[in-house]
Amino acid sequence: MWAALAGAALLWVYWGTLTSYVRDQHYQEHFLYLWVFLALVLVRTVRGPFRSRCGAGGRRDAIGIALIGASWMVFAAYKLGGSNIAGRTALVAFLTGVAVLALPTWNVRRCLMHGLLMQFCFGLPYSVYYPLTTNLQWGVAQFVALLPKLGLASYTVEGAVIVFPHYRLAITSDCSGVGQALTFLGIAALGVLSAARNRRRTIALLVAAVVFAWLSNLARVGLFVAMVAWGATWSIDDADWHALLGFLVFLPFVIAFVGWILRTHRPWIAAPIAPVSSGRLRTAWLAAPFVALHLWLGGDASSAFDAPAYWAGIEAPPAHRIQFRGPTEASDKVAYDTSWLVNARFEAESGSGEFDLFHYATRSRSHLCVHYVGNCLGGPDVRVEYQAPVVVDGRTWWRIALPRTDRSLDTHVYYAFEVGGERRDDSAATQFEALWQRILGGSWEVRLSRLQFPGPMPGQPTEREVAILTWLGRLTGSRDG
C-alpha cells in the first residue's frame, strides 16, 4: 500500500513533465517502445525479497540515500529554472536510489546500469546528439536525392528540402533517424541487461541495432516522400497521422529485432548476495519531499501568456509578404512551448529578394529555450561558421555564415536572443542568465529573432538587410545588454 501511495504521489508531481515528454517532437512514438520493453524486462527480472525500510548504516544504504538526496536537489533546480531534462534526471536518480535500497537481489552496479538506461530513455539534452544528427541527415538526403537519379521519382532536392510542384518537404532533424538509433540501441541494451553475460551476443546486438535503425528510418522517410508525391500532404501536416504512420512503419523492424533478441536469450540468474538488514525509515516516505517541493515552488504553472504588443506586426515587414510558412512551424510551437512563434519565408513585393524569419517569445516552464543557433542551421551540405557581430540601429546582431557544397546556395544569418530585456548571443552564459533570472524570480520570457538571407555573408549588412534588421529590432523593442 505504501509503495502504491508513493507511486501515485510521484505520478501527480510529474504529470506535467511526463506529458510534455510525450509531446516533445524529439521523443516521439519510437521512444514508447523503449518504455514498454523496459517494463516487460523489469516484470521478468525483478524478484523478491524486497526491503520496505532503510537505515543509515552500511554502504548500500549510504549510496541509495545519497542518490535520493541528490534527486531532491535536482528537482528543486528544475522547479525553479524550468528544465524538463533536470526534472527527468531527478526522477531517474530517485528511482535508482529506491532500487538500491529496496532490491537486495540486485547488486548496486546493476541498479546503476538500469538507472542509466532510464536516463537514456528519457533523453539527454537534444543538442548532445546534433553532430550525429547532421551526419545522419546527410545520409538521408543522399538516399532521397538518389531516387530521382534512378528515375524512381520526379522531384528535385535543394540542400535538405525536397521540392515538389505542390509542396516543399524539409529533411529535418526528426528525419535523421536519431530517435530510431536511440530506440534500437536501448532495446539492445535491455536485451543485454536481462540476459546472461555473452560478449559476442552483446556486440552482435549493438551492430544489429544500428542496421535496423538505419533501415527503418529510410523506410519511414521513403513512405512520407511517396505519399507527398501522390498528393497526400496530410501525412506531414497532420501530426497525429504523421505519428501513426511512422509507428506502423517502425513496428515490423522492432518485431524482427525483438524476435532475434528472444531467440538468442539466455536467462540472467541473480548471484547470491549477502543479506541486507532493514532499517527504521519506510522507503516510501522518501517521495514526500517531491510533493512538498512541488507545492512550495508552484506546481505545474501554466506558461501561456497574451500576445506580445508587437505581435500584430511581426508578419508584416515593410514591402514584403509571406511566400510560405516553414513546414516545421507547428512542431516548433510545441518544442518552444508557445503560441507566439513565426517560421516563414517572406518575399519582396517588388520580387527583388526574400528572407526567412524565425521568431518566438516564450515563457516556457519546461525548457530554457536558449540554444546554440548553429545547431538548428546545419544540414547535410551546410557548414556553420560563426562570425563577428555587427551593430545596426544601435542593436547588436550576431552572425553565422552558412556556405554550402553548391556555393550558389550559400546563405547567412543574423540573430539575437532577448533574456531579461537584454539582447544576447547563444552562448552558455546566456543559458545561465536565463536560468539565473528564473531562480531569482525575474522574467521567464525568452525571445529569439533569427533572419536568414540568401548569398554569402557580406562584410557589413547590405542596405536591404539594414532596413529589415532595423524594422525587426524596433518592432520587438529589444535593446543591447
Secondary structure, 3 states (H helix, E strand, C coil): CHHHHHHHHHHHHHHHHHHHHHHCCCCCHHHHHHHHHHHHHHHHHCCCCCCCEECCCCHHHHHHHHHHHHHHHHHHHHHHHCCHHHHHHHHHHHHHHHHHHHCCCCCHHHHHHHHHHHHHHHCCCHHHHHHHHHHHHHHHHHHHHHHHHCCCCCCEEECCEEECCCCEEECCHHHHCHHHHHHHHHHHHHHHHCECCCHHHHHHHHHHHHHHHHHHHHHHHHHHHHHHHCCCCHHHHCHHHHHHHHHHHHHHHHHHHHHHHHHCCCECCCCCCCCCCCCCEEHHHHHHHHHHHHHHCCCCCCCCCCCCCCHHHCCCCCCEEEEEECCCHHHHHHHCCCCCEEEEEEEECCCCCEEEEEEEEECCCCCCCCCCHHHHHCECCECCEEEEEEEECCEEEEEEEECECCHHHCEEEEEEEEECCEEECCCHHHHHHHHHHHHCCCCCCEEEEEEEEECCCCCCCCHHHHHHHHHHHHHHCCEEC
